[in-house]
Amino acid sequence: GIKMKLYHRFGVAHYWIVDPVRRRLEVRERGARGYRLVATYVEDAEATTALFPGLTIELSEIWP
């Protein structure tokens, strides 16, 4: 809510939401009216993003 709106207002291009309880990662990109969801990763997925080419995040390694 509030943090996402502030980030958008100040031009933050990417916003990631990590939920360790639900074991979920949402990747969002800034658009004209707010952030749009570009990817959702759950459980033990391998997360990648065009923002960091070559980076792969093994979610199984970060969840408790």
C-alpha positions, 0 to 999 in steps of 0.5 A: 500500500503506502510504501508501494505508492511512495516508491512509485511517486519517487520513480523506483522502477522495480518492486519485489514483494517477498512473503516467506510464510506463503513462500511467494515472490512477486516481481512488479515493474513501474507503469504509468498508473502504478506497478504491474505484476510481471512474474510470480514465483512460489515454493521452490521455483527458480526466479529470474528477472531481466533486470539482472541478466544471468541471475537465478534465485533458487527460492528453496535456498531462502525459505525457512 
